[in-house]
Amino acid sequence: MAGGGSEPAAAEDVLGFMSPMSEASSVSASPGVDGEETDDSHSLSAEIDAALARAGDGAGFLGGKSAKSPAAAKKLSELNFELTLKPEEAILKSEVDKAAFEVQLEHARWMHKQELERERKQSQEALAVLKQEMDRKLLTHYDMAKDLQAMKASLGDFSLSEKNYEELRTRKEEALSLREYVLFRVYEGKKSMQQRLRLLEQEKETAVSEGMQLQLRLERAEAAVKRLEQAKTNSSSDYERLQAESRAQIARLTDELNELQRTRDSVDARGRDLQKMEQTNWRLEDENRQLKENARRSEERETNLKTDNVKLLDIRHDLDLKCTMFSQQELTYQKQITSLETTNEQLRNTTEELERKVTSLQEKKRLLVQQVEATASKDTFDLQERIDAEVNRLRQQMDADTGKIKQNLMELHAKECAILKERLEYIGGEKEKLSEKLIQEEHVKEQLQVALANTRQQLSTEIAELKGVSRLRNFEVEKYSLSYEETLQSLTKASEENGILREKVDLLKKEYYELENRLQKQFAATEAENVSLKEQLKCYTDMERELSGALRDISSHRSDQNPVPSSVEDALILGTTLAGAPSQARKRIQESLVLAQQLQRKGKEVAELKGLLAAEKDRVHQLEKARTLAEQAAEWRDEPRQYLVQTLRDKEAEVIDLKRSQDVLEREYENLKTKHLDLQERSAELETDLKSILTQREQLEYLKAATPDFTGTRGANKLGSTTLSHNATLPPRLAWIDSLRNRADSAGH
């Protein structure tokens, strides 16, 4: 029994030491191990299987029941082979996983901080650039503002109340005077400008709301970083709790291993497999959460890009409308020029008609004189005196009338000639001014056409880029959806495998408890049998002390030439040979023969036990050799043994893949972010350009509404009509410049 007690402990040590080699042999099928290592691991695993099979046979014999069926021996050897992990290795593995998880969390927190810092810097730089651009444009438009202020000062007072405007609106345009018509049109222009100012204020409010939304996004990102840090602390506390529980469980299992010998290895191995599956399940859940978050971010980016695209389309539509309005304004200018030319031609025609009237009157006078002379020759002599008197009277009256008519016609002609000359001079000057303005307007029109072409080209390029980006985003969304589905499938598969493994663990626990009860019963039976055998052996030894020297020679000091009897017949032959002994010892000899037979059987059992002990010693020697080989292999492969190295390599490969995927996602995120900032800057530039175009358009409309009326008022002043007061109050220049600056600042914000 001493040999039987030492043998399981030695087998336990050898099995516990050889567990890394068994897992190395199971992992050797992976692509990271060479062919020579797989051959060595297979040979070592075969030797260990044979040793465990022999150990199982010996344990069954020593327990009182030999492993008769080879299936039971094979099952026992497989259980002993699978359950060979050590608690120290599990602790090392858990610490390695904890360090890797902490590194991942620290890296994620650092990346989020870097993203926040980068976003803050980019927003500050974009704001500074926008302020510089607005200042530059304000300075460039300052001269234009001066010119407009001077033009306003030259145009005079065009102020009108709302009540007067309503009165003028109810009246017809033909009934309005020139001043009232000009005031009416100027007031309408002012109302349109006020409406545009309201629209600009609304745009300012929308820009402020967008800035608040950006600030809200930054705050959400900071909250996400805080949540990640909190998740890190929670995961570290959970990990420490799990580590404490695993250590307690490992301590409990080590106690049970000391009590139950080989069966503890199976439970430890299955427990470690379960922990590995739980860790992989947690890792897959974390990856699933990350993929969901990435998919949500990609959807948000896609919606933002769609909204930006819609805004750009609206801006393009507005620019097209403005282009059509500019073309209509050009047509109105051309019509005004043609109307001025027609008025000039009408004035020329009126002068020519007046000249023709004068010549026709002179011709009528001459004809009347001729008619009078003809009629005078045909009259009779009787009426000559009366006719002469009447003729003289008529002549005198006609001379007086013709003198008056000539005088009146000369005065009227002189006045009309003076007026026409003044009008011609004024029209010539206005024509020159209008020609100069027309040239300037054509130049401005060409510039606007060039700017419009540039904006159209920029918008077309931006639309093409946005279409490409949207297509890329669609491809990325499809890729993310496919990866998300794959992760869901893998999660479902892992959950199913986890359930199967839990069922297996429950089954193994049940088998473990059954084996425990069975072994306890076997150990109790063997102990009782050993106690009874020890008592019988003690009685036999006491009886043998009383036997004679001959019986001692037969039982204990038998030589090779005189072996121990091997059967009952040999014992009877020996009894007949001893029948000639003295009568006092005959009864004692017969009793001793029976005892000798029993002792013979015990001798056979002892011989068999000695043979088994020698076989076990040989097996222990072989296992020690295998242990030395395993120690050498472990020293060659460096600590912490091959399976830990392989798992660490796998984990490092997974970490490298995750880092690569994270780098790819970060690069894509940076590209999208830069594109989004570029689009925001371009939209801001387009807004500023549109505002400048709107101001120029308002100035042109103001000039268009004021120029023909102003010329008419000057002509009317020449004719003696009502004069416009040029000394009226004007809006101060500084207030107007401050309003422009406020608009620029609001657009920048």
Secondary structure by P-SEA (a helix, b strand, c coil): caaaaaaaaaaaaaaaaaaaaaaaaaacccccccaaaaaaaaaaaaaaaaaaaaaaaaaaaaaccccccaaaaaaaaaaaaaacccaaaaaaaaaaaaaaaaaaaaaaaaaaaaaaaaaaaaaaaaaaaaaaaaaaaaaaaaaaaaaaaaaaaaaccccccaaaaaaaaacccccccaaaaaaaaaaaaaaaaaaaaaaaaaaaaaaaaaaaaaaaaaaaaaaaaaaaaaaaaaaaaaaaaaaaaaaaaaaaaaaaaaaacaaaaaaaaaaaaaaaaaaaaaaaaaaaaaaaaaaaaaaaaaaaaaaaaaaaaaaaaaaaaaaaaaaaaaaaaaaaaaaaaaaaaaaaaaaaaaaaaaaaaaaaaaaaaaaaaaaaaaccccaaaaaaaaaaaaaaaaaaaaaaaaaaaaaaaaaaaaaaaaaaaaaaaaaaaaaaaaaaaaaaaaaaaaaaaaaaaaaaaaaaaaaaaaaaaaaaaaaaaaaaaaaaaaaaaaaaaaaaaaaaaaaaaaaaaaaaaaaaaaaaaaaaaaaaaaaaaaaaaaaaaaccaaaaaacccccccccccccaaaaaaaaaaaccccccaaaaaaaaaaaaaaaaaaaaaaaaaaaaaaaaaaaaaaaaaaaaaaaaaaaaaccccaaaaaaaaaaaaaaaaaaaaaaaaaaaaaaaaaaaaaaaaaaaaaaaaaaaaaaaaaaaaaaaacaaaaaaaaaaaaacccccccccccccaaaaaaaaaaaaaaaac
